[in-house]
């Protein structure tokens, strides 16, 4: 009886902090229902079977709770692009946060353990196979064509596709109106140039943009169709696979991105294929390299497209190499992976080749992008110190003043975005690019003097990728509009015009096929990925980390290099891979599964 009373009291406290810090509307009925569920979890909880499980769930729950507390204190009016410090800020911490951290940690240990045992029970009843690749190429082709057909209305309504400010930069470089720069990957620009050349040869530049969009749609549709057929080949039922096809075909977020002239869709589709190849490598214990000679060529081509379609692809590959080496090292005695040297050699070879091209070669021809583009969050941290008149030495102040007059930082620094700072007419990009050593020195000097300010700046610049308790992110419909579609109006004389080819005067199809589409928050998916990694550790199946390394690398780039607090396109690959993450969870939790 005493135990039940104790659990009831703890449930009431955990429920109160859960409702408050998850930012759930205050409602007596909701609070009561939450407390009852928590109480039932307490009395039905299972004891941890291993120390790894016990301490693993505790550490994960503690870290997760810390980020919940951080997210709880972020206040924003969701004017993320234009908003100044009075619109996007952090509220003060208090002693209550420590109590919240304590009770939330207890609660999330309970929740995560319950989810773990529940999924483990389900996975035991699901039959999975060790088939690699796909077995039915006809279904793959039909699936790809069906996806493309489902996306055609968007293509025709927003013909020749969405053209943004970034798109125009690549187009102008492709047409040699602007000088080449690797700010937008040069080979990606050459791909656009090829499409424009064909289009202008046949008709006009609009057709060239349409050719780009069609090729991108086909590339994405073939990879997503491959993903569904690949999942079917692992033993998942046809009904679920049909459901996945419907998801990719008709959830507006997917087709909208397929017709967007951004480098992200091609990059994300490539990262998706790379992930599937890595999974098959692990699933076959490495034997796929020997059994399927085309595996390595496809693997290398995929990595090259990944690296040359978006610049951070190179850094994701570098991170993955380190992850591969670490995972292979800790599993070396288990002899669960063969031909790892060939996989590593192929990956390292691509990294060396890409590094040579984008490094010495681009430098020789003066094609390097500007350093300011890769210093976003770091620059915003320094700008926050200046904007708040933080602790600075004379040399720190002199450097910051050389970048932008000190008195202008309060009206120029935007907590959630870097762009408007570096694009300000008074911001001296040339000075920054030519004084990188001083930038690094000043960065660390300011960090030592203003650590809390730096942490605040990081939180406000990245919260969209980790704050699961900011529910509004799940209803953010601005993915396409954030790309600045109005920029195209300034260059109508170049002949690029967006036209609704299905405009009929009776039905406004732009309302049915609207560009305003929301989807699950990236923060939730990111924590799901972290949870999968935890399961790998607990189940001692770390070899599967090879398959999820690219996704983890992508998350790291979002956490340390994003220029914007929340933009779904940066994590587009995670939306493509969401079914894969669920399947990976099942494989990790199953002790045994039959051979093909």
Secondary structure as GFF3:
##gff-version 3
##sequence-region A 1 596
A	DSSP	alpha_helix	2	21	.	.	.	ID=ss1
A	DSSP	alpha_helix	28	44	.	.	.	ID=ss2
A	DSSP	alpha_helix	51	72	.	.	.	ID=ss3
A	DSSP	beta_strand	74	76	.	.	.	ID=ss4
A	DSSP	beta_strand	88	90	.	.	.	ID=ss5
A	DSSP	alpha_helix	95	124	.	.	.	ID=ss6
A	DSSP	alpha_helix	137	157	.	.	.	ID=ss7
A	DSSP	alpha_helix	165	174	.	.	.	ID=ss8
A	DSSP	alpha_helix	186	202	.	.	.	ID=ss9
A	DSSP	alpha_helix	205	232	.	.	.	ID=ss10
A	DSSP	alpha_helix	238	250	.	.	.	ID=ss11
A	DSSP	alpha_helix	252	258	.	.	.	ID=ss12
A	DSSP	alpha_helix	264	283	.	.	.	ID=ss13
A	DSSP	alpha_helix	288	291	.	.	.	ID=ss14
A	DSSP	alpha_helix	294	309	.	.	.	ID=ss15
A	DSSP	alpha_helix	312	330	.	.	.	ID=ss16
A	DSSP	three_ten_helix	332	334	.	.	.	ID=ss17
A	DSSP	alpha_helix	340	356	.	.	.	ID=ss18
A	DSSP	pi_helix	357	361	.	.	.	ID=ss19
A	DSSP	alpha_helix	362	364	.	.	.	ID=ss20
A	DSSP	three_ten_helix	371	374	.	.	.	ID=ss21
A	DSSP	alpha_helix	376	387	.	.	.	ID=ss22
A	DSSP	alpha_helix	394	403	.	.	.	ID=ss23
A	DSSP	three_ten_helix	406	408	.	.	.	ID=ss24
A	DSSP	alpha_helix	409	412	.	.	.	ID=ss25
A	DSSP	alpha_helix	419	422	.	.	.	ID=ss26
A	DSSP	alpha_helix	429	434	.	.	.	ID=ss27
A	DSSP	alpha_helix	436	449	.	.	.	ID=ss28
A	DSSP	alpha_helix	451	462	.	.	.	ID=ss29
A	DSSP	three_ten_helix	463	465	.	.	.	ID=ss30
A	DSSP	three_ten_helix	471	475	.	.	.	ID=ss31
A	DSSP	three_ten_helix	481	483	.	.	.	ID=ss32
A	DSSP	three_ten_helix	485	494	.	.	.	ID=ss33
A	DSSP	alpha_helix	509	512	.	.	.	ID=ss34
A	DSSP	alpha_helix	522	538	.	.	.	ID=ss35
A	DSSP	three_ten_helix	542	544	.	.	.	ID=ss36
A	DSSP	alpha_helix	545	561	.	.	.	ID=ss37
A	DSSP	three_ten_helix	568	571	.	.	.	ID=ss38
A	DSSP	alpha_helix	572	576	.	.	.	ID=ss39
A	DSSP	alpha_helix	578	589	.	.	.	ID=ss40
###
